[in-house]
Amino acid sequence: MPKLIHQNEKNGHFGEKSAHLRIFRQIFGHFELKNALLGCFSIFCHLNLTGQAIIPVSDIEFAIRTLIEDFTEFNDGNAEFDFNTLYEDLVRLHSNKLDLNKVSLEELGILFFLTNNEIQNIIDYRTNYGEFLSIYELQTVPGLSFEKIETLLLFVRVDGGDQKFSDYTISQLESSNDQLYLKWKFQMETALGFMGESGLPPKFAGDKNHYYLRYNHSARNHRYGLLIEKDPGEKIINSNSETGLDYLSFHYQVEQPTGWLQQLNLGDYSINLGQGLIAHSSFGLGKSSFTTTVKKSRPGIQAYNSVSENLGLRGVALDIRPRHTSFSTLLFAAHSPRDANLTGVDVDGFDTFSSFPGSGLHRTTGEIRDHDAVYETTLGTSLRYRQSNQLSINLNAISQQYNKRFTPSSRPYQLYRWNGDDLSNISLDYNVLRSGWNVFGEVARSSNDGWAQIHGFIKTFDPTFDLAMVYRKYEPGYQSIYSNVFGESATANNEEGLYLGFEYRPSRNWTIKGYVDHWKNDWLRFRVDGPSRGREYLIRINYFQKRKRNLYLQYRYETKEENSDTDLIQDIPVSKFTHRLRLHASHQPEGGVELRTRAEMSLFKKEEITERGFLFYQDLIYRKIDSPLSISTRMSYFDISDFDARIYAYENDLLFEYYIPSFSGRGMRYYVHSRYNISRKLMAEIRWEQTHFFDVTTIRSGDNLIDGNTLSRMKAQIRYSF
């Protein structure tokens, strides 16, 4: 990460030199000589107080992965979002940095690690004191922590030459107009589904290979691309697929093709509206160690380029923004194939389905039958009003129509599920920024008379303390196909809760974060045969030293209710408790080496059952800005008595890969990931991983059963940029 101007502890959070710079701003803010004086002072600080003016861009990918890990670690490996789009947005921003003197509030909103208050403080600082003369002047913006500034420097610039990138970097490759990716994965051990039993053919239709092809073209105001994927066990050609290929995604996006049309999308795209009550297909913020970043602020339309096969819309979307007005309109229409579990024909003669499987796998006869079994027609709009970046109000509507009838199961917890062949939602969302306050929320209604609402605020009380609160109430009867909301569950259904998070920065090196979340479920849920409650607490103490070390201690406690394990006719919800304690340290000695060490313990209790877990891993990462070779390795040891005490750990993977394995049982896991930039146009990477269990003779179950105690996989990828 980049070095910042040296600061003096005794002058508070910003330090002596930054305090002087702020005084200069305030004294000379109304004089003609302000730019010359501030320029001289900034240059003096920059030349004399920084040890390194050029951002080490070889760290970009690792910095982005660290951000995503912090935001997804509490999803227990179940997060489903368009990771490719999120990653591409950040890499593209690094390649084409935002100019601090021109960037808008909406553009800064793409940087999901910034709160709206932090974004507003940057805009207000520029308005009150004039243009930025250096990126390092961010240290005088109220409310920006040392860590936030270090991360922000990866994506912003000030025209005039804060950074000059002459080295061979991933950034230069990503700025190329055309990129072709070829990926291959292979699991060494053979699962039961690939082997025929008693002379019968294998259950899986295809071979063990995983193939992936992706092509992207990007220019100043447009981008297009396609993606083809075959999962292990699938055939490349699938008779049920509308294209013949098992999975094919394509997109085209152009920005400002005319004066009144801000953006046009054709093919596959995602829609993000409000706080996610009716639609939010991209990366959505939830509970994480970024305890005050709780508001969704992704752009409304985004090109879809993900391997998540059932999240994107296929059709056309328009962002209409007439000039010299505060009003704009978002229009979208789609006709998208969807995987669906077919259940037969109802009494009226309609074909029926009971759910939307999300695995994207089409290996067995049943999975192939359900592939693209239903077509979904989607129509939607968002009528938006914005006033001076201080106030925005949006009226949103979306409707889905299916060519088959949705009929959920008759289980009691499914009582409030919608049924039929259509569902509509309407919502009103708002966002207010005023005097250090960011107040936001959304209220929605579904066509089956269900209601949902979410309201929150983020407040920066002084440069050292932030507070966030979120209240949500999602009725059991509220239904939405594409909801992705803040809460214990990402679906806006059967939950009422109150969240309170804080971040305190007593000095430039120390940060203390935490949150409290209490919620209740008024109706039954899966494996919970009665109303239930839950609560969760987090505290994280972090020590950060620029370009040297990062150390944090984190404790997380959660209690929920689920059915008792006793053999009763009527199950009774009982409490289960989970404690997790983590110590994490990273250190960067000289020579392009980084060491990361983590120890984590878990304790699970339910009735008379107590389960314990322990995970330890050691990372060794080598990367240098002047070297075409980078290597990332990890060795993990785990001893976890039961799956209920499982521990998750994010892993470095191939470019655009996202992986958080869960650990249970007893054994070791290790991987080696190597990348080599063969030339400015060609990059190759390979990854080998293996998990060896000490206490089992078989792994997994069903068609995925493996006879043995070892699981190994190879991955390789080539990227050609031209």
Secondary structure, DSSP 8 states (H G I E B T S, - for coil): --------GGG-SS-HHHHHHHHHHHHHTTSTTHHHHHHHHHHHHHHHH-S--S--GGGHHHHHHHHHHHHHGGGTT---S-HHHHHHHHHHHHHT-EETTT--HHHHTT-TTS-HHHHHHHHHHHHHH-S-S-GGGGGGSTT--HHHHHHHTTTEE-TTTS----S--HHHHHTSSEEEEEEEEEESS--GGGS-STT---SSSS-SEEEEEEEEEE-SSEEEEEEEEE-TT--SB-TTSSSSBSEEEEEEEEE-SSSSEEEEEEEEEEEB-TTSSSBB-S----SSSSTT-------SEEE---S-TTS-EEEEEEEE--TT-SEEEEEEEEEEEE---EEEE-TTS-EEE-----S----SHHHHHHTT-EEEEEEEEEEEEEETTTEEEEEEEEEEEEEEEE-----GGGTT---EEEEEEEEEEEEEEETTEEEEEEEEEETTS-EEEEEEEEEEEETTEEEEEEEEEE-TT---SB---SSSSSSSSSEEEEEEEEEE-SSSSEEEEEEEEEEEESS-BTTB-S-EEEEEEEEEEEEEETTTEEEEEEEEEEEEEEE-SS--SS--EEEEEEEEEEEEEEE--SSSEEEEEEEEEEEEEETTEEEEEEEEEEEEEE--TT-SEEEEEEEEEEEESSGGG-EE-----STT-----EE-EEEEEEEEEEEEE-SSSEEEEEEEEEEEESS-SEES-GGG-EESSEEEEEEEEEEEE-
